[in-house]
Amino acid sequence: MGVLFWSGFGVAVRFWSLGLEMRPFFNRGTLWTYPVFAGVGASFGYWLQGVNERQKAILDERKQIILEKRARRAQREVERQT
């Protein structure tokens, strides 16, 4: 789903650039650029999604380590009190 959004974002960037240049949106000579911009946008979205997944995995791993450390500390406190 995210890649579809980023493809649309790439096409929107193309429309924006043509609007800034005050050129027509649909011209036979420049129609090939829309799939290029959509592909670049989709590639960026795919890469960004991978970055997000890797960061989430790292954060989950660190969270697990911290929770294990807290559990060991609580166990030591219980053993120390008895």
Residue frames as a rotation matrix with the C-alpha (Angstrom) as fourth column:
MET 1
0.568 0.823 0.000 0.00
0.823 -0.568 0.000 0.00
0.000 0.000 -1.000 0.00
GLY 2
0.443 -0.469 -0.764 2.84
0.198 -0.779 0.594 2.38
-0.874 -0.415 -0.252 0.84
VAL 3
-0.628 -0.703 0.334 4.51
0.456 0.016 0.890 1.82
-0.631 0.711 0.310 -2.52
LEU 4
-0.060 0.703 0.708 1.28
0.975 -0.109 0.191 2.81
0.212 0.702 -0.680 -4.26
PHE 5
0.794 0.303 -0.527 1.22
0.478 -0.847 0.232 6.04
-0.376 -0.436 -0.817 -2.24
TRP 6
0.022 -0.885 -0.465 4.82
0.075 -0.463 0.883 6.82
-0.997 -0.054 0.056 -3.16
SER 7
-0.543 -0.108 0.833 4.10
0.810 0.194 0.553 6.12
-0.221 0.975 -0.017 -6.83
GLY 8
0.485 0.809 0.332 1.33
0.841 -0.536 0.080 8.69
0.242 0.240 -0.940 -6.66
PHE 9
0.635 -0.343 -0.693 3.67
0.255 -0.753 0.607 11.05
-0.729 -0.562 -0.391 -4.87
GLY 10
-0.466 -0.859 0.214 6.17
0.454 -0.024 0.891 10.71
-0.760 0.512 0.401 -7.74
VAL 11
-0.258 0.470 0.844 3.47
0.927 -0.125 0.354 11.57
0.272 0.874 -0.404 -10.29
ALA 12
0.777 0.558 -0.291 2.36
0.625 -0.737 0.257 14.51
-0.071 -0.382 -0.921 -8.11
VAL 13
0.111 -0.831 -0.545 5.95
0.279 -0.500 0.820 15.78
-0.954 -0.242 0.176 -8.10
ARG 14
-0.658 -0.312 0.686 5.92
0.719 0.012 0.695 15.64
-0.225 0.950 0.217 -11.91
PHE 15
0.299 0.843 0.448 2.66
0.874 -0.430 0.227 17.63
0.383 0.323 -0.865 -12.02
TRP 16
0.726 -0.067 -0.684 4.16
0.431 -0.731 0.529 20.13
-0.535 -0.679 -0.502 -9.59
SER 17
-0.330 -0.934 -0.138 7.32
0.402 -0.272 0.874 20.57
-0.854 0.233 0.465 -11.64
LEU 18
-0.522 0.209 0.827 5.31
0.828 -0.108 0.550 21.09
0.204 0.972 -0.116 -14.83
GLY 19
0.604 0.794 -0.066 3.06
0.777 -0.568 0.271 23.56
0.178 -0.215 -0.960 -13.00
LEU 20
0.369 -0.551 -0.748 6.08
0.372 -0.650 0.662 25.55
-0.851 -0.523 -0.035 -11.84
GLU 21
-0.711 -0.688 0.145 7.36
0.359 -0.178 0.916 25.67
-0.604 0.703 0.374 -15.40
MET 22
-0.027 0.841 -0.540 3.84
-0.450 -0.493 -0.745 26.56
-0.893 0.223 0.392 -16.64
ARG 23
-0.821 -0.230 -0.523 4.00
-0.570 0.388 0.724 23.77
0.036 0.893 -0.449 -19.19
PRO 24
0.195 0.941 -0.275 1.06
-0.868 0.296 0.400 21.58
0.458 0.161 0.874 -20.26
PHE 25
0.079 -0.107 0.991 0.54
-0.800 0.587 0.127 18.51
-0.595 -0.803 -0.039 -18.09
PHE 26
0.292 0.104 0.951 -0.12
0.282 0.940 -0.189 16.11
-0.914 0.324 0.246 -20.96
ASN 27
0.382 -0.301 -0.874 2.11
-0.858 -0.467 -0.214 16.49
-0.343 0.832 -0.437 -23.99
ARG 28
0.979 0.080 -0.189 2.89
-0.156 0.887 -0.435 13.58
0.132 0.456 0.880 -26.31
GLY 29
0.315 -0.944 -0.098 6.61
-0.176 0.044 -0.983 14.18
0.933 0.327 -0.152 -26.07
THR 30
-0.542 -0.561 0.625 6.72
-0.662 -0.173 -0.730 14.10
0.518 -0.809 -0.277 -22.28
LEU 31
0.553 0.826 0.108 4.24
-0.732 0.420 0.537 11.33
0.398 -0.376 0.837 -21.39
TRP 32
0.359 -0.482 -0.799 7.09
0.222 0.876 -0.429 8.88
0.907 -0.023 0.421 -20.83
THR 33
-0.571 -0.662 0.485 8.18
-0.273 -0.404 -0.873 10.87
0.774 -0.631 0.050 -17.76
TYR 34
0.224 0.740 0.634 5.11
-0.898 -0.096 0.430 9.94
0.379 -0.666 0.643 -15.69
PRO 35
0.902 0.069 -0.426 6.05
0.047 0.965 0.257 6.25
0.429 -0.252 0.867 -15.35
VAL 36
-0.088 -0.993 -0.074 9.64
0.393 0.034 -0.919 7.31
0.915 -0.110 0.388 -14.62
PHE 37
-0.485 -0.041 0.874 8.54
-0.615 -0.695 -0.374 9.62
0.622 -0.718 0.312 -11.80
ALA 38
0.629 0.745 0.223 6.11
-0.715 0.442 0.542 6.96
0.305 -0.500 0.810 -10.51
GLY 39
0.659 -0.444 -0.607 8.92
0.324 0.896 -0.304 4.38
0.679 0.003 0.734 -10.55
VAL 40
-0.454 -0.843 0.290 11.32
0.109 -0.375 -0.920 6.67
0.884 -0.386 0.262 -8.73
GLY 41
-0.157 0.494 0.855 8.63
-0.883 -0.458 0.103 7.47
0.442 -0.739 0.508 -6.15
ALA 42
0.850 0.486 -0.204 7.81
-0.378 0.832 0.406 3.76
0.367 -0.268 0.891 -5.71
SER 43
0.236 -0.851 -0.469 11.50
0.435 0.524 -0.732 2.91
0.869 -0.032 0.494 -5.34
PHE 44
-0.587 -0.417 0.694 11.92
-0.342 -0.649 -0.680 5.58
0.734 -0.636 0.238 -2.70
GLY 45
0.249 0.786 0.565 8.82
-0.919 0.008 0.394 4.33
0.305 -0.618 0.725 -0.87
TYR 46
0.808 -0.009 -0.589 10.04
0.027 0.999 0.023 0.73
0.589 -0.035 0.807 -1.00
TRP 47
-0.235 -0.967 -0.098 13.43
0.340 0.013 -0.941 1.79
0.911 -0.255 0.325 0.38
LEU 48
-0.484 0.099 0.870 11.80
-0.661 -0.692 -0.289 3.91
0.574 -0.715 0.400 3.09
GLN 49
0.654 0.754 0.054 9.55
-0.647 0.521 0.557 1.02
0.392 -0.400 0.829 4.10
GLY 50
0.491 -0.572 -0.656 12.62
0.414 0.817 -0.403 -1.19
0.766 -0.074 0.638 4.47
VAL 51
-0.572 -0.686 0.449 14.33
-0.032 -0.528 -0.849 1.44
0.819 -0.500 0.280 6.62
ASN 52
-0.022 0.679 0.734 11.23
-0.899 -0.334 0.282 1.61
0.436 -0.654 0.618 8.80
GLU 53
0.845 0.363 -0.393 11.12
-0.220 0.905 0.364 -2.17
0.488 -0.221 0.845 9.24
ARG 54
0.061 -0.908 -0.415 14.83
0.500 0.387 -0.775 -2.38
0.864 -0.160 0.478 10.10
GLN 55
-0.614 -0.264 0.744 14.53
-0.384 -0.724 -0.573 0.43
0.690 -0.637 0.343 12.65
LYS 56
0.382 0.830 0.406 11.48
-0.837 0.125 0.532 -1.20
0.391 -0.543 0.743 14.20
ALA 57
0.708 -0.181 -0.683 13.35
0.214 0.976 -0.038 -4.53
0.673 -0.120 0.730 14.50
ILE 58
-0.401 -0.915 0.031 16.29
0.322 -0.173 -0.931 -2.79
0.858 -0.364 0.364 16.20
LEU 59
-0.428 0.306 0.851 13.97
-0.734 -0.667 -0.129 -0.96
0.528 -0.679 0.510 18.62
ASP 60
0.698 0.708 -0.102 12.08
-0.545 0.619 0.566 -4.17
0.464 -0.340 0.818 19.45
GLU 61
0.352 -0.665 -0.659 15.37
0.469 0.734 -0.491 -5.96
0.810 -0.136 0.570 20.11
ARG 62
-0.664 -0.627 0.407 16.62
0.018 -0.557 -0.830 -3.18
0.747 -0.544 0.381 22.39
LYS 63
0.016 0.768 0.640 13.28
-0.872 -0.303 0.386 -3.09
0.490 -0.564 0.664 24.19
GLN 64
0.788 0.256 -0.560 13.51
-0.069 0.940 0.333 -6.83
0.612 -0.223 0.758 24.83
ILE 65
-0.147 -0.933 -0.329 17.06
0.511 0.213 -0.833 -6.45
0.847 -0.291 0.445 26.17
ILE 66
-0.637 -0.047 0.769 15.96
-0.462 -0.776 -0.429 -3.66
0.617 -0.629 0.473 28.54
LEU 67
0.426 0.871 0.243 12.97
-0.776 0.214 0.593 -5.69
0.465 -0.441 0.768 29.77
GLU 68
0.599 -0.288 -0.747 15.22
0.330 0.939 -0.097 -8.71
0.729 -0.189 0.658 30.44
LYS 69
-0.531 -0.836 0.140 17.67
0.273 -0.325 -0.906 -6.49
0.802 -0.443 0.400 32.31
ARG 70
-0.321 0.501 0.804 14.84
-0.800 -0.598 0.053 -5.08
0.507 -0.626 0.592 34.46
ALA 71
0.735 0.611 -0.294 13.56
-0.396 0.739 0.545 -8.59
0.551 -0.284 0.785 35.19
ARG 72
0.160 -0.768 -0.620 17.05
0.562 0.587 -0.583 -9.72
0.812 -0.255 0.526 36.29
ARG 73
-0.715 -0.413 0.565 17.38
-0.146 -0.702 -0.697 -6.65
0.684 -0.580 0.442 38.51
ALA 74
0.137 0.843 0.520 13.96
-0.876 -0.142 0.462 -7.29
0.463 -0.519 0.719 40.07
GLN 75
0.723 0.073 -0.687 14.92
0.081 0.979 0.189 -10.93
0.686 -0.192 0.702 40.66
ARG 76
-0.338 -0.918 -0.206 18.14
0.473 0.023 -0.881 -9.83
0.814 -0.395 0.426 42.38
GLU 77
-0.542 0.213 0.813 16.16
-0.612 -0.763 -0.209 -7.42
0.575 -0.611 0.544 44.57
VAL 78
0.605 0.796 -0.011 13.76
-0.616 0.477 0.627 -10.21
0.504 -0.373 0.779 45.58
GLU 79
0.479 -0.499 -0.722 16.69
0.474 0.840 -0.266 -12.54
0.739 -0.215 0.639 46.37
ARG 80
-0.574 -0.740 0.350 18.43
0.148 -0.515 -0.844 -9.78
0.805 -0.433 0.405 48.32
GLN 81
-0.196 0.595 0.779 15.34
-0.829 -0.525 0.193 -9.13
0.524 -0.608 0.596 50.47
THR 82
0.801 0.566 -0.195 14.92
-0.391 0.742 0.545 -12.77
0.453 -0.360 0.815 51.44
